[in-house]
């Protein structure tokens, strides 16, 4: 395996994805918005399908599925937040609607787009073995952006995750930071689709953080352990996929889920 020229890119992509999943995934687990992450992950199909149709129908080569996924992810995240704050609806109501709308739009545009596009299949099922240098550069550039935002607004984001009412009493702009958190989740989901695909992305975003939550007592510890877990699970999944000739994204998700099931044995009962 170590003679494979694609190995370096694969391992770098795994590192970038584990860092994203460990940090943002910790917020997702603590805030209990894993279901929102699932909705965003599936709604990006609408943006991907639209960009694919525009690219092939009108020759707009700059409109890649990545751009469509990022745009659709941000729109769906902010729309869910706006519905929740404006109309005081529970998130799960907005989740179901946006999930269905995004996937429906994607299926329609994919159906009317001629030909068979491998880019879309890669985004749906993951393409870690075929990541390019530009993909890795973009992955780490967005990782750097996420880290800088987290470093700057760590305490306010921590406050809204644990106690929104207390944050309001302290006169923090809760709505602003809520939208910021949803935006970071959307960007992270699009990044992680490069590894496991849109269908399995929630596994990589939530499971390492959920494992870390069992063994830690602070958010910083949780982020560090979740990142380490993400690295270990990703590399283990890649090795198994290489040896068994299995799809890497699905293998990573299977390994992660199995480890989480084992970690639950150590969880103390309340």
BELQUI-V247208 format. One record per pair of residues at least 24 apart in sequence whose C-alpha atoms are under 6 Angstrom apart, sorted by the first residue. I is the first residue (numbers start at 1). J is the second residue. Records with the same first field share a line. If there is no record, write none. Layout:
BEGIN
I: J ; J
END
This chain:
BEGIN
10: 128 ; 129
13: 136
17: 192
18: 227 ; 230 ; 231
19: 227
21: 205
22: 209 ; 223 ; 226 ; 227
23: 223
25: 205 ; 206 ; 209
26: 209 ; 223
31: 161
38: 202
39: 95 ; 99
40: 73
41: 198
43: 99 ; 102 ; 103
44: 69 ; 72 ; 73
45: 103 ; 106
46: 102 ; 103 ; 105 ; 106
47: 72
49: 106 ; 109 ; 110
50: 109
53: 113
70: 190
73: 186
74: 183 ; 186
77: 182
123: 193 ; 197
124: 197 ; 198 ; 199
125: 197
126: 194 ; 195 ; 196 ; 197 ; 249
128: 195
196: 249
203: 253
211: 260
214: 267
END
